[in-house]
Amino acid sequence: MQVNEYLAKNRETWKRKPAIREIYADIYRRVAAACVEGTTFEVGGGIGNFKSFAPHVISSDIQFAPWLDLVASGENLPLADAGLDNLVVIDALHHMERPWRVFQEAERTLRAGGRLIIIEPAITTGSWLFYKVHPESFNMSADPFADVSGDAGSSPYDANQGVATLFLVRHRDRLEKEFPGLRLTILDWFRFFSFPLSGVFKPWSLIPGWAMPRLLAIEDLFEKPLGRLLGFRMIAVLERL
């Protein structure tokens, strides 16, 4: 089977850009630290970066790639009930037509004490303009709980970058009501201007790779007081009751 052209291009960009590797190494460390011991399954594995960082992870994506373990949708996981200790979703929730189903699947597939760990764009005072001009759109008036029907012509790269903020901030009460088997235990905002200045998966970066660790260390100092106001990224951990 042939690898999707977009995935292949991003994988090559990753290899060439130390700045974005530094940013995501920090993300992967946060995810790994949030995991409990046991079986970990990743949804939306894409170019396989987290699996390279954590080889024990079972990594999946809706599209085939030889560096992943299987093809699967986060909206309908081919997994037994209560068989996982961790379900990891990195930059995939905002691409799903029915992202609420990830929470439903987490309730079904996680053991008691297991964790759903999500990394997503955060829409904040500091980040909204960047996401507004970003090629992937965001719509803060959307209903993230909408039970839309699948569109055969839709792309797996269609997106609403505001989805995590809608679920975890604006509609958090409804999230807790709809999925009572999950309890939000961690919600942190992090990364400031290092993220847009890196160019992410564009071929350019305004920060050289050697300088990125220093910039990240400086941002870490201000993460707690300023993250909610200026953060470009969020991490959420929901525990299975």
MDAnalysis code that builds the backbone (N, CA, C; Angstrom):
import MDAnalysis as mda
import numpy as np

u = mda.Universe.empty(723, n_residues=241, atom_resindex=np.repeat(np.arange(241), 3), trajectory=True)
u.add_TopologyAttr("name", ["N", "CA", "C"] * 241)
u.add_TopologyAttr("resid", np.arange(1, 242))
u.add_TopologyAttr("resname", ["MET", "GLN", "VAL", "ASN", "GLU", "TYR", "LEU", "ALA", "LYS", "ASN", "ARG", "GLU", "THR", "TRP", "LYS", "ARG", "LYS", "PRO", "ALA", "ILE", "ARG", "GLU", "ILE", "TYR", "ALA", "ASP", "ILE", "TYR", "ARG", "ARG", "VAL", "ALA", "ALA", "ALA", "CYS", "VAL", "GLU", "GLY", "THR", "THR", "PHE", "GLU", "VAL", "GLY", "GLY", "GLY", "ILE", "GLY", "ASN", "PHE", "LYS", "SER", "PHE", "ALA", "PRO", "HIS", "VAL", "ILE", "SER", "SER", "ASP", "ILE", "GLN", "PHE", "ALA", "PRO", "TRP", "LEU", "ASP", "LEU", "VAL", "ALA", "SER", "GLY", "GLU", "ASN", "LEU", "PRO", "LEU", "ALA", "ASP", "ALA", "GLY", "LEU", "ASP", "ASN", "LEU", "VAL", "VAL", "ILE", "ASP", "ALA", "LEU", "HIS", "HIS", "MET", "GLU", "ARG", "PRO", "TRP", "ARG", "VAL", "PHE", "GLN", "GLU", "ALA", "GLU", "ARG", "THR", "LEU", "ARG", "ALA", "GLY", "GLY", "ARG", "LEU", "ILE", "ILE", "ILE", "GLU", "PRO", "ALA", "ILE", "THR", "THR", "GLY", "SER", "TRP", "LEU", "PHE", "TYR", "LYS", "VAL", "HIS", "PRO", "GLU", "SER", "PHE", "ASN", "MET", "SER", "ALA", "ASP", "PRO", "PHE", "ALA", "ASP", "VAL", "SER", "GLY", "ASP", "ALA", "GLY", "SER", "SER", "PRO", "TYR", "ASP", "ALA", "ASN", "GLN", "GLY", "VAL", "ALA", "THR", "LEU", "PHE", "LEU", "VAL", "ARG", "HIS", "ARG", "ASP", "ARG", "LEU", "GLU", "LYS", "GLU", "PHE", "PRO", "GLY", "LEU", "ARG", "LEU", "THR", "ILE", "LEU", "ASP", "TRP", "PHE", "ARG", "PHE", "PHE", "SER", "PHE", "PRO", "LEU", "SER", "GLY", "VAL", "PHE", "LYS", "PRO", "TRP", "SER", "LEU", "ILE", "PRO", "GLY", "TRP", "ALA", "MET", "PRO", "ARG", "LEU", "LEU", "ALA", "ILE", "GLU", "ASP", "LEU", "PHE", "GLU", "LYS", "PRO", "LEU", "GLY", "ARG", "LEU", "LEU", "GLY", "PHE", "ARG", "MET", "ILE", "ALA", "VAL", "LEU", "GLU", "ARG", "LEU"])
u.atoms.positions = np.array([
    [0.841, -1.201, 0.000],
    [0.000, 0.000, 0.000],
    [0.874, 1.249, 0.000],
    [0.382, 2.288, -0.667],
    [1.143, 3.516, -0.794],
    [0.870, 4.457, 0.379],
    [1.919, 5.104, 0.860],
    [1.784, 6.072, 1.948],
    [1.204, 7.359, 1.403],
    [0.267, 7.960, 2.155],
    [-0.322, 9.227, 1.768],
    [0.764, 10.278, 1.548],
    [0.603, 11.064, 0.474],
    [1.614, 12.057, 0.102],
    [1.836, 13.091, 1.210],
    [0.752, 13.497, 1.876],
    [0.859, 14.487, 2.955],
    [1.663, 13.923, 4.127],
    [1.406, 12.683, 4.496],
    [2.167, 12.046, 5.567],
    [3.645, 11.939, 5.205],
    [3.917, 11.523, 3.982],
    [5.303, 11.369, 3.555],
    [6.033, 12.709, 3.570],
    [5.355, 13.760, 3.138],
    [5.966, 15.094, 3.129],
    [6.272, 15.564, 4.549],
    [5.319, 15.374, 5.464],
    [5.538, 15.786, 6.850],
    [6.662, 14.991, 7.505],
    [6.778, 13.731, 7.149],
    [7.845, 12.896, 7.717],
    [9.218, 13.400, 7.269],
    [9.313, 13.823, 6.020],
    [10.570, 14.367, 5.527],
    [10.886, 15.710, 6.187],
    [9.859, 16.543, 6.378],
    [10.063, 17.828, 7.051],
    [10.557, 17.603, 8.471],
    [9.973, 16.639, 9.152],
    [10.383, 16.289, 10.514],
    [11.873, 15.939, 10.566],
    [12.338, 15.192, 9.620],
    [13.738, 14.775, 9.596],
    [14.674, 15.961, 9.397],
    [14.215, 16.971, 8.669],
    [15.074, 18.105, 8.336],
    [15.034, 19.231, 9.366],
    [14.043, 19.236, 10.277],
    [13.831, 20.396, 11.141],
    [14.052, 20.068, 12.617],
    [15.236, 20.366, 13.142],
    [15.467, 20.113, 14.566],
    [14.575, 20.940, 15.482],
    [14.137, 22.117, 15.045],
    [13.296, 22.967, 15.891],
    [11.970, 22.285, 16.219],
    [11.331, 21.684, 15.217],
    [10.037, 21.044, 15.470],
    [10.241, 19.732, 16.234],
    [11.369, 19.076, 16.031],
    [11.640, 17.865, 16.807],
    [11.796, 18.192, 18.290],
    [12.416, 19.321, 18.600],
    [12.560, 19.735, 19.991],
    [11.206, 20.020, 20.628],
    [10.341, 20.711, 19.903],
    [9.019, 21.035, 20.434],
    [8.221, 19.771, 20.711],
    [8.243, 18.832, 19.776],
    [7.447, 17.628, 19.962],
    [8.081, 16.652, 20.939],
    [9.397, 16.692, 21.086],
    [10.022, 15.866, 22.130],
    [9.497, 16.291, 23.492],
    [9.323, 17.592, 23.680],
    [8.735, 18.105, 24.922],
    [7.303, 17.615, 25.084],
    [6.530, 17.636, 24.008],
    [5.154, 17.137, 24.050],
    [5.131, 15.657, 24.412],
    [5.991, 14.880, 23.779],
    [6.002, 13.442, 24.028],
    [6.423, 13.116, 25.457],
    [7.335, 13.910, 26.009],
    [7.711, 13.706, 27.413],
    [6.519, 13.961, 28.334],
    [5.745, 14.978, 28.033],
    [4.558, 15.277, 28.841],
    [3.555, 14.130, 28.767],
    [3.357, 13.608, 27.568],
    [2.409, 12.505, 27.392],
    [2.904, 11.267, 28.130],
    [4.165, 10.939, 27.955],
    [4.732, 9.757, 28.609],
    [4.633, 9.871, 30.124],
    [4.863, 11.075, 30.652],
    [4.792, 11.279, 32.098],
    [3.367, 11.124, 32.619],
    [2.387, 11.399, 31.774],
    [0.985, 11.308, 32.188],
    [0.442, 9.885, 32.111],
    [1.127, 9.004, 31.388],
    [0.651, 7.630, 31.238],
    [0.857, 6.831, 32.522],
    [-0.077, 5.932, 32.787],
    [0.107, 4.963, 33.855],
    [0.752, 3.722, 33.248],
    [1.257, 2.854, 34.090],
    [1.911, 1.643, 33.608],
    [0.892, 0.723, 32.943],
    [1.280, 0.143, 31.832],
    [0.388, -0.803, 31.166],
    [0.327, -0.583, 29.663],
    [-0.732, -1.067, 29.057],
    [-0.896, -1.028, 27.607],
    [-1.326, 0.364, 27.146],
    [-0.579, 0.909, 26.182],
    [-0.859, 2.245, 25.653],
    [-1.177, 2.150, 24.175],
    [-2.279, 2.781, 23.775],
    [-2.730, 2.775, 22.388],
    [-2.824, 4.218, 21.908],
    [-2.250, 4.485, 20.738],
    [-2.271, 5.837, 20.182],
    [-3.222, 5.924, 19.003],
    [-4.070, 6.934, 19.021],
    [-4.969, 7.252, 17.914],
    [-4.336, 8.381, 17.093],
    [-4.427, 8.305, 15.775],
    [-3.899, 9.373, 14.932],
    [-2.388, 9.446, 14.963],
    [-1.714, 8.304, 14.819],
    [-0.262, 8.252, 14.927],
    [0.483, 8.980, 13.828],
    [-0.179, 9.228, 12.691],
    [0.404, 10.038, 11.621],
    [1.757, 9.559, 11.155],
    [2.780, 10.402, 11.307],
    [4.105, 10.064, 10.795],
    [4.942, 9.264, 11.782],
    [4.323, 8.828, 12.859],
    [4.949, 7.858, 13.743],
    [5.922, 8.417, 14.747],
    [5.827, 9.700, 15.044],
    [6.820, 10.325, 15.924],
    [6.738, 9.819, 17.360],
    [5.528, 9.701, 17.897],
    [5.419, 9.264, 19.284],
    [5.864, 7.817, 19.431],
    [5.570, 7.013, 18.441],
    [6.004, 5.615, 18.486],
    [7.528, 5.519, 18.474],
    [8.183, 6.432, 17.776],
    [9.642, 6.455, 17.787],
    [10.167, 6.853, 19.160],
    [9.409, 7.703, 19.831],
    [9.803, 8.183, 21.154],
    [9.477, 7.143, 22.231],
    [8.394, 6.398, 22.014],
    [7.932, 5.403, 22.988],
    [7.611, 4.108, 22.232],
    [8.600, 3.273, 21.953],
    [8.419, 2.104, 21.080],
    [7.377, 1.104, 21.556],
    [7.041, 1.100, 22.853],
    [6.081, 0.130, 23.371],
    [4.653, 0.459, 22.970],
    [4.419, 1.665, 22.462],
    [3.070, 2.123, 22.143],
    [2.532, 1.384, 20.911],
    [1.253, 1.019, 20.971],
    [0.550, 0.492, 19.801],
    [-0.037, 1.700, 19.080],
    [0.454, 1.962, 17.885],
    [0.110, 3.207, 17.192],
    [-0.760, 2.929, 15.973],
    [-1.814, 3.746, 15.834],
    [-2.761, 3.562, 14.735],
    [-3.028, 4.893, 14.044],
    [-3.594, 4.797, 12.862],
    [-4.054, 5.988, 12.141],
    [-5.140, 5.543, 11.183],
    [-5.920, 6.505, 10.737],
    [-6.993, 6.187, 9.790],
    [-6.435, 5.865, 8.407],
    [-5.167, 6.245, 8.187],
    [-4.490, 5.952, 6.927],
    [-3.310, 5.005, 7.163],
    [-3.021, 4.205, 6.151],
    [-1.921, 3.257, 6.241],
    [-0.572, 3.960, 6.241],
    [0.348, 3.447, 7.046],
    [1.761, 3.823, 6.984],
    [2.559, 2.644, 7.547],
    [3.673, 2.286, 6.936],
    [4.419, 1.089, 7.361],
    [5.028, 1.220, 8.752],
    [5.174, 2.451, 9.260],
    [5.764, 2.643, 10.588],
    [4.724, 2.565, 11.707],
    [3.450, 2.384, 11.357],
    [2.378, 2.246, 12.341],
    [1.974, 0.775, 12.465],
    [1.194, 0.487, 13.500],
    [0.841, -0.906, 13.776],
    [-0.458, -1.357, 13.114],
    [-1.393, -0.441, 12.953],
    [-2.657, -0.813, 12.306],
    [-3.418, 0.413, 11.846],
    [-4.366, 0.177, 10.963],
    [-5.279, 1.219, 10.486],
    [-6.545, 1.146, 11.326],
    [-6.902, 2.275, 11.948],
    [-8.085, 2.297, 12.806],
    [-8.545, 3.729, 12.994],
    [-9.832, 3.882, 13.197],
    [-10.411, 5.195, 13.475],
    [-10.607, 5.367, 14.974],
    [-10.260, 6.537, 15.486],
    [-10.475, 6.836, 16.896],
    [-11.932, 6.907, 17.279],
    [-12.799, 6.998, 16.279],
    [-14.231, 7.047, 16.536],
    [-14.828, 5.660, 16.716],
    [-14.082, 4.634, 16.328],
    [-14.598, 3.257, 16.421],
    [-13.411, 2.307, 16.502],
    [-12.855, 2.166, 17.698],
    [-11.628, 1.403, 17.870],
    [-11.882, -0.106, 17.833],
    [-11.030, -0.851, 17.138],
    [-11.181, -2.314, 17.075],
    [-10.557, -2.981, 18.299],
    [-11.014, -2.575, 19.478],
    [-10.418, -3.027, 20.727],
    [-11.489, -3.557, 21.669],
    [-11.095, -4.469, 22.531],
    [-12.021, -5.037, 23.511],
    [-12.339, -4.015, 24.596],
    [-13.427, -4.228, 25.281],
    [-13.805, -3.377, 26.405],
    [-12.787, -3.517, 27.537],
    [-12.499, -2.387, 28.184],
    [-11.663, -2.362, 29.399],
    [-10.329, -3.079, 29.229],
    [-9.705, -2.900, 28.049],
    [-8.448, -3.579, 27.796],
    [-7.225, -2.685, 27.792],
    [-7.422, -1.359, 27.890],
    [-6.308, -0.423, 27.794],
    [-6.027, 0.257, 29.126],
    [-4.767, 0.653, 29.284],
    [-4.389, 1.480, 30.430],
    [-4.254, 2.946, 30.028],
    [-3.875, 3.189, 28.774],
    [-3.748, 4.558, 28.275],
    [-4.237, 4.633, 26.838],
    [-4.979, 5.678, 26.556],
    [-5.396, 5.998, 25.196],
    [-4.859, 7.392, 24.893],
    [-3.948, 7.488, 23.926],
    [-3.242, 8.734, 23.617],
    [-3.750, 9.302, 22.303],
    [-4.076, 10.592, 22.307],
    [-4.559, 11.280, 21.103],
    [-3.770, 12.579, 20.973],
    [-2.831, 12.625, 20.031],
    [-1.978, 13.793, 19.838],
    [-2.321, 14.442, 18.494],
    [-2.881, 15.640, 18.544],
    [-3.199, 16.418, 17.337],
    [-4.092, 15.655, 16.360],
    [-4.996, 14.858, 16.885],
    [-5.911, 14.110, 16.019],
    [-7.369, 14.436, 16.302],
    [-7.690, 14.848, 17.527],
    [-9.082, 15.089, 17.893],
    [-9.729, 16.120, 16.982],
    [-9.001, 17.168, 16.642],
    [-9.602, 18.261, 15.863],
    [-9.793, 17.909, 14.386],
    [-9.321, 16.730, 13.975],
    [-9.541, 16.282, 12.598],
    [-10.755, 15.349, 12.473],
    [-11.378, 14.983, 13.576],
    [-12.439, 13.986, 13.536],
    [-13.803, 14.610, 13.291],
    [-14.620, 13.902, 12.507],
    [-15.977, 14.384, 12.237],
    [-16.836, 14.348, 13.496],
    [-16.655, 13.312, 14.289],
    [-17.415, 13.160, 15.540],
    [-16.427, 12.971, 16.693],
    [-15.756, 14.039, 17.063],
    [-14.702, 13.907, 18.080],
    [-15.205, 13.428, 19.435],
    [-16.490, 13.618, 19.716],
    [-17.054, 13.160, 20.990],
    [-16.947, 11.643, 21.127],
    [-16.824, 10.959, 19.993],
    [-16.746, 9.507, 20.064],
    [-15.423, 9.020, 20.663],
    [-14.396, 9.856, 20.644],
    [-13.147, 9.489, 21.307],
    [-13.388, 9.314, 22.801],
    [-14.172, 10.213, 23.396],
    [-14.485, 10.107, 24.819],
    [-15.348, 8.870, 25.087],
    [-16.254, 8.599, 24.167],
    [-17.092, 7.406, 24.288],
    [-16.252, 6.142, 24.218],
    [-15.315, 6.111, 23.283],
    [-14.439, 4.954, 23.147],
    [-13.493, 4.828, 24.337],
    [-13.062, 5.956, 24.891],
    [-12.216, 5.907, 26.089],
    [-12.972, 5.281, 27.248],
    [-14.232, 5.667, 27.439],
    [-15.047, 5.054, 28.493],
    [-15.140, 3.550, 28.304],
    [-15.250, 3.121, 27.055],
    [-15.431, 1.694, 26.759],
    [-14.141, 0.895, 26.881],
    [-13.032, 1.427, 26.377],
    [-11.815, 0.622, 26.228],
    [-10.840, 0.737, 27.395],
    [-10.974, 1.761, 28.231],
    [-10.035, 1.925, 29.339],
    [-10.456, 1.129, 30.565],
    [-9.480, 0.562, 31.232],
    [-9.716, -0.055, 32.534],
    [-9.935, 1.044, 33.580],
    [-10.507, 0.675, 34.711],
    [-10.625, 1.620, 35.827],
    [-9.231, 2.110, 36.203],
    [-9.087, 3.428, 36.310],
    [-7.781, 4.004, 36.594],
    [-6.965, 4.307, 35.350],
    [-7.442, 3.848, 34.183],
    [-6.767, 4.148, 32.921],
    [-6.944, 5.605, 32.540],
    [-6.173, 6.045, 31.572],
    [-6.159, 7.469, 31.248],
    [-6.313, 7.739, 29.749],
    [-7.132, 8.718, 29.443],
    [-7.204, 9.311, 28.113],
    [-6.342, 10.564, 28.151],
    [-5.323, 10.633, 27.297],
    [-4.373, 11.745, 27.292],
    [-4.460, 12.430, 25.934],
    [-4.777, 13.704, 25.958],
    [-5.031, 14.467, 24.738],
    [-4.084, 15.656, 24.663],
    [-3.447, 15.838, 23.509],
    [-2.679, 17.044, 23.188],
    [-3.363, 17.694, 21.990],
    [-3.676, 18.982, 22.111],
    [-4.412, 19.663, 21.055],
    [-4.046, 21.151, 21.008],
    [-4.379, 21.826, 19.896],
    [-4.289, 23.281, 19.883],
    [-5.165, 23.888, 20.975],
    [-4.675, 24.962, 21.580],
    [-5.441, 25.701, 22.592],
    [-5.783, 27.072, 22.032],
    [-7.057, 27.425, 22.094],
    [-7.479, 28.740, 21.628],
    [-7.491, 29.684, 22.830],
    [-6.520, 30.586, 22.870],
    [-6.371, 31.521, 23.981],
    [-6.210, 32.934, 23.434],
    [-6.123, 33.894, 24.344],
    [-5.898, 35.278, 23.935],
    [-4.622, 35.406, 23.107],
    [-3.594, 34.650, 23.480],
    [-2.327, 34.733, 22.769],
    [-2.271, 33.970, 21.468],
    [-3.117, 32.943, 21.320],
    [-2.964, 32.046, 20.171],
    [-4.013, 32.223, 19.076],
    [-5.134, 32.856, 19.382],
    [-6.274, 32.798, 18.457],
    [-5.956, 33.369, 17.078],
    [-5.155, 34.448, 17.036],
    [-4.844, 35.050, 15.732],
    [-4.026, 34.097, 14.876],
    [-3.069, 33.402, 15.503],
    [-2.282, 32.416, 14.764],
    [-3.184, 31.344, 14.178],
    [-4.089, 30.820, 14.984],
    [-4.965, 29.753, 14.490],
    [-5.989, 30.279, 13.483],
    [-6.304, 31.557, 13.577],
    [-7.244, 32.142, 12.617],
    [-6.656, 32.190, 11.207],
    [-5.343, 32.449, 11.111],
    [-4.695, 32.516, 9.795],
    [-4.061, 31.179, 9.399],
    [-4.083, 30.221, 10.298],
    [-3.537, 28.884, 10.022],
    [-4.357, 28.214, 8.919],
    [-3.725, 27.397, 8.065],
    [-4.482, 26.707, 7.003],
    [-5.628, 25.851, 7.523],
    [-5.480, 25.282, 8.727],
    [-6.582, 24.549, 9.331],
    [-7.466, 25.545, 10.085],
    [-8.749, 25.507, 9.836],
    [-9.653, 26.507, 10.400],
    [-9.992, 26.195, 11.855],
    [-10.610, 27.178, 12.530],
    [-11.238, 26.907, 13.818],
    [-12.567, 27.637, 13.878],
    [-13.521, 26.997, 14.532],
    [-14.884, 27.521, 14.610],
    [-15.376, 27.338, 16.033],
    [-15.373, 28.417, 16.797],
    [-15.738, 28.333, 18.202],
    [-17.257, 28.353, 18.414],
    [-18.016, 28.466, 17.347],
    [-19.479, 28.375, 17.466],
    [-19.989, 26.979, 17.136],
    [-19.105, 26.076, 16.763],
    [-19.502, 24.712, 16.412],
    [-19.952, 23.944, 17.650],
    [-20.820, 22.962, 17.423],
    [-21.245, 22.056, 18.490],
    [-20.380, 20.800, 18.410],
    [-19.425, 20.618, 19.330],
    [-18.528, 19.456, 19.231],
    [-19.234, 18.135, 19.498],
    [-20.450, 18.198, 20.032],
    [-21.215, 16.988, 20.327],
    [-22.155, 16.609, 19.183],
    [-22.113, 17.334, 18.082],
    [-23.023, 17.075, 16.973],
    [-22.791, 15.672, 16.416],
    [-23.877, 14.961, 16.173],
    [-23.789, 13.602, 15.631],
    [-23.927, 13.684, 14.123],
    [-22.873, 14.166, 13.471],
    [-22.911, 14.352, 12.026],
    [-22.752, 13.011, 11.332],
    [-23.310, 12.911, 10.146],
    [-23.154, 11.694, 9.364],
    [-21.900, 11.812, 8.532],
    [-21.222, 10.692, 8.324],
    [-19.978, 10.703, 7.563],
    [-20.199, 11.129, 6.128],
    [-19.300, 11.934, 5.600],
    [-19.354, 12.403, 4.223],
    [-18.279, 11.676, 3.429],
    [-18.707, 10.946, 2.429],
    [-17.757, 10.146, 1.655],
    [-16.697, 11.008, 0.990],
    [-17.005, 12.297, 0.775],
    [-16.048, 13.175, 0.113],
    [-15.175, 13.948, 1.069],
    [-15.321, 13.727, 2.361],
    [-14.558, 14.498, 3.328],
    [-13.113, 14.025, 3.378],
    [-12.241, 14.919, 3.833],
    [-10.814, 14.604, 3.930],
    [-10.440, 14.345, 5.380],
    [-9.518, 13.408, 5.639],
    [-9.059, 13.194, 7.022],
    [-8.305, 14.399, 7.570],
    [-8.005, 15.388, 6.711],
    [-7.300, 16.583, 7.160],
    [-8.233, 17.781, 7.360],
    [-9.526, 17.594, 7.124],
    [-10.477, 18.622, 7.529],
    [-10.348, 18.820, 9.031],
    [-10.561, 20.044, 9.508],
    [-10.255, 20.285, 10.918],
    [-11.051, 21.438, 11.498],
    [-11.218, 21.379, 12.815],
    [-11.647, 22.517, 13.623],
    [-10.710, 22.562, 14.824],
    [-9.731, 23.451, 14.772],
    [-8.699, 23.490, 15.803],
    [-9.231, 23.934, 17.168],
    [-10.470, 24.407, 17.206],
    [-11.051, 24.824, 18.476],
    [-11.716, 23.711, 19.257],
    [-11.723, 22.495, 18.721],
    [-12.498, 21.404, 19.321],
    [-12.118, 21.138, 20.771],
    [-10.839, 21.047, 21.076],
    [-10.434, 20.735, 22.452],
    [-10.847, 21.833, 23.416],
    [-10.703, 23.085, 22.995],
    [-11.125, 24.204, 23.846],
    [-12.633, 24.172, 24.055],
    [-13.378, 23.802, 23.024],
    [-14.830, 23.688, 23.158],
    [-15.195, 22.601, 24.168],
    [-14.599, 21.432, 24.030],
    [-14.918, 20.325, 24.937],
    [-14.493, 20.606, 26.377],
    [-13.257, 21.043, 26.533],
    [-12.623, 21.043, 27.851],
    [-12.753, 22.356, 28.612],
    [-13.144, 23.406, 27.923],
    [-13.312, 24.706, 28.579],
    [-14.749, 25.182, 28.445],
    [-15.173, 25.455, 27.230],
    [-16.490, 26.069, 27.025],
    [-17.638, 25.130, 27.389],
    [-17.501, 23.840, 27.069],
    [-18.591, 22.888, 27.322],
    [-18.161, 21.789, 28.294],
    [-17.316, 22.139, 29.219],
    [-16.802, 21.133, 30.154],
    [-17.919, 20.492, 30.977],
    [-18.897, 21.272, 31.426],
    [-20.000, 20.710, 32.207],
    [-20.758, 19.659, 31.408],
    [-20.973, 19.941, 30.142],
    [-21.693, 18.980, 29.301],
    [-20.839, 17.740, 29.073],
    [-19.528, 17.927, 28.897],
    [-18.633, 16.784, 28.715],
    [-18.724, 15.849, 29.913],
    [-18.712, 16.408, 31.107],
    [-18.784, 15.594, 32.320],
    [-20.133, 14.890, 32.431],
    [-21.192, 15.540, 31.962],
    [-22.523, 14.939, 32.018],
    [-22.665, 13.814, 30.993],
    [-22.136, 14.051, 29.781],
    [-22.272, 13.059, 28.710],
    [-21.405, 11.822, 28.961],
    [-20.253, 12.028, 29.625],
    [-19.318, 10.918, 29.830],
    [-18.954, 10.843, 31.307],
    [-19.871, 10.381, 32.123],
    [-19.642, 10.364, 33.570],
    [-18.570, 9.378, 34.015],
    [-18.173, 8.474, 33.121],
    [-17.127, 7.520, 33.468],
    [-15.726, 8.089, 33.376],
    [-15.606, 9.346, 32.922],
    [-14.311, 9.994, 32.787],
    [-14.243, 11.209, 33.697],
    [-13.114, 11.373, 34.356],
    [-12.926, 12.539, 35.227],
    [-11.689, 13.295, 34.774],
    [-11.859, 14.586, 34.480],
    [-10.738, 15.421, 34.064],
    [-9.843, 15.699, 35.266],
    [-8.603, 15.232, 35.218],
    [-7.680, 15.387, 36.345],
    [-6.571, 16.393, 36.068],
    [-6.233, 16.591, 34.793],
    [-5.194, 17.548, 34.415],
    [-5.663, 18.325, 33.195],
    [-5.530, 19.642, 33.249],
    [-5.748, 20.486, 32.084],
    [-4.744, 21.629, 32.172],
    [-3.733, 21.561, 31.340],
    [-2.665, 22.555, 31.364],
    [-2.472, 23.158, 29.985],
    [-2.128, 24.437, 29.975],
    [-1.799, 25.153, 28.750],
    [-0.306, 25.411, 28.737],
    [0.318, 25.278, 27.572],
    [1.763, 25.445, 27.507],
    [2.187, 25.876, 26.108],
    [3.440, 26.193, 25.960],
    [4.083, 26.661, 24.736],
    [3.488, 27.979, 24.257],
    [4.386, 28.956, 24.135],
    [3.984, 30.278, 23.682],
    [4.450, 30.477, 22.239],
    [5.330, 31.435, 22.022],
    [5.656, 31.805, 20.644],
    [6.655, 30.862, 19.986],
    [7.219, 29.949, 20.747],
    [8.103, 28.953, 20.137],
    [7.358, 28.138, 19.089],
    [6.076, 27.892, 19.342],
    [5.307, 27.037, 18.430],
    [5.118, 27.692, 17.060],
    [4.539, 28.892, 16.961],
    [4.397, 29.482, 15.625],
    [5.737, 29.843, 14.985],
    [6.717, 30.270, 15.790],
    [8.009, 30.664, 15.222],
    [8.779, 29.481, 14.649],
    [8.419, 28.276, 15.087],
    [9.083, 27.081, 14.551],
    [8.659, 26.778, 13.118],
    [7.508, 27.359, 12.706],
    [6.974, 27.021, 11.389],
    [6.245, 25.701, 11.366],
    [6.280, 24.985, 12.486],
    [5.653, 23.666, 12.629],
    [6.094, 22.790, 11.452],
    [5.193, 22.331, 10.584],
    [5.595, 21.442, 9.498],
    [5.790, 22.165, 8.167],
    [5.912, 23.486, 8.231],
    [6.347, 24.225, 7.056],
    [7.855, 24.008, 6.881],
    [8.388, 24.262, 5.689],
    [9.820, 24.011, 5.474],
    [10.737, 25.001, 6.184],
    [10.192, 26.100, 6.679],
    [11.005, 27.135, 7.310],
    [10.852, 27.115, 8.830],
    [11.798, 27.772, 9.511],
    [11.711, 27.998, 10.943],
    [12.407, 29.318, 11.258],
    [11.794, 30.144, 12.094],
    [12.398, 31.408, 12.506],
    [13.300, 31.236, 13.725],
    [13.333, 30.027, 14.271],
    [14.192, 29.713, 15.409],
    [15.135, 28.584, 14.994],
    [16.445, 28.792, 15.059],
    [17.358, 27.686, 14.724],
    [17.251, 26.561, 15.734],
    [17.518, 25.372, 15.277],
    [17.376, 24.202, 16.142],
    [18.169, 24.309, 17.427],
    [19.394, 24.859, 17.362],
    [20.243, 24.933, 18.554],
    [19.664, 25.857, 19.613],
    [18.853, 26.850, 19.182],
    [18.295, 27.820, 20.125],
    [16.969, 27.373, 20.732],
    [16.318, 26.401, 20.114],
    [14.988, 26.016, 20.567],
    [14.971, 25.496, 22.008],
    [15.900, 24.626, 22.444],
    [15.859, 24.177, 23.845],
    [15.943, 25.330, 24.843],
    [16.714, 26.362, 24.517],
    [16.832, 27.514, 25.407],
    [15.526, 28.284, 25.477],
    [14.881, 28.466, 24.316],
    [13.600, 29.167, 24.297],
    [12.539, 28.373, 25.066],
    [12.512, 27.076, 24.896],
    [11.541, 26.247, 25.617],
    [11.755, 26.331, 27.124],
    [13.010, 26.361, 27.538],
    [13.305, 26.463, 28.970],
    [12.815, 27.790, 29.540],
    [12.961, 28.860, 28.778],
    [12.457, 30.173, 29.217],
    [10.931, 30.144, 29.315],
    [10.286, 29.563, 28.320],
    [8.818, 29.482, 28.344],
    [8.321, 28.658, 29.523],
    [9.051, 27.629, 29.877],
    [8.656, 26.795, 31.010],
    [8.524, 27.614, 32.296],
    [9.340, 28.639, 32.436],
    [9.315, 29.466, 33.644],
    [7.996, 30.219, 33.790],
    [7.337, 30.490, 32.669],
    [6.117, 31.302, 32.674],
    [4.862, 30.481, 32.375],
    [5.034, 29.171, 32.288],
    [3.911, 28.304, 31.892],
    [2.745, 28.364, 32.865],
    [3.021, 28.267, 34.153],
    [1.940, 28.242, 35.141],
    [1.186, 29.569, 35.213],
    [1.886, 30.714, 35.341],
    [1.127, 31.967, 35.464],
    [0.490, 32.451, 34.165],
    [1.071, 32.101, 33.003],
    [0.611, 32.700, 31.759],
    [0.030, 31.707, 30.750],
    [0.129, 30.413, 31.055],
    [-0.307, 29.409, 30.089],
    [-1.755, 29.562, 29.662],
    [-2.637, 29.753, 30.632],
    [-4.073, 29.856, 30.309],
    [-4.371, 31.057, 29.435],
    [-3.565, 32.096, 29.535],
    [-3.784, 33.318, 28.773],
    [-3.105, 33.288, 27.404],
    [-1.902, 32.726, 27.342],
    [-1.083, 32.843, 26.139],
    [-0.747, 31.516, 25.465],
    [-1.083, 30.393, 26.090],
    [-0.655, 29.098, 25.570],
    [-1.195, 28.768, 24.191],
    [-0.357, 28.109, 23.399],
    [-0.752, 27.646, 22.069],
    [-1.162, 26.176, 22.069],
    [-0.821, 25.458, 23.145],
    [-1.091, 24.033, 23.209],
    [-1.752, 23.708, 24.546],
    [-2.481, 22.608, 24.594],
    [-3.061, 22.145, 25.850],
    [-2.879, 20.637, 25.982],
    [-2.731, 20.198, 27.214],
    [-2.722, 18.771, 27.525],
    [-3.836, 18.506, 28.511],
    [-4.628, 17.502, 28.223],
    [-5.713, 17.088, 29.115],
    [-5.552, 15.616, 29.441],
    [-5.777, 15.281, 30.701],
    [-5.763, 13.898, 31.150],
    [-7.094, 13.615, 31.808],
    [-7.795, 12.611, 31.286],
    [-9.080, 12.199, 31.850],
    [-8.936, 10.757, 32.338],
    [-9.306, 10.538, 33.581],
    [-9.142, 9.228, 34.196],
    [-10.446, 8.443, 34.147],
    [-10.323, 7.146, 33.853],
    [-11.506, 6.272, 33.823],
    [-11.866, 5.882, 35.247],
    [-13.093, 6.171, 35.645],
    [-13.558, 5.868, 37.000],
    [-13.933, 4.391, 37.124],
])
